[in-house]
Amino acid sequence: MKVVDLVNELDLIVYSGEKGLDNEITGGYVSDLLSDVMGNSKSGEIWITLQTHKNVAAIASLKELSAVVLVNNHKPDQDTIEHCEEEGIPVLGTNLPTYDIAGRIYNLLNC
């Protein structure tokens, strides 16, 4: 599944990184602990978090993640938007809590 398909299926907000909407999603990772994401996420995964600062962009780029999904109406900081735009990493948003959006994404990727 591509990021754009996920955006359309779940009516996600695209804050930045539109050129990465064709990225392929290979799985998902849920964590708000940046060191955990650095140590355990895999390239191609979508990262679900409530973190919004620029370090999110740095980790998403370093780990070659397909996209970042911000939960609970959290909005990315401006420097996060700018960095992800440069790197082509979509930053997406939802009003749903982590548990709900993770379940929906899991179901879409595994059906």
ABEGO torsion letter per residue (X at the ends): XBAAAAAAAAGBBBABGAAAAABBBAEBBBBABAAAAAAABBBGBBBBBABABAAAAAAAAAAGBABBBBBGGBBBBAAAAAAAAAAGBBBBBBABBAAAAAAAAAAAAAX
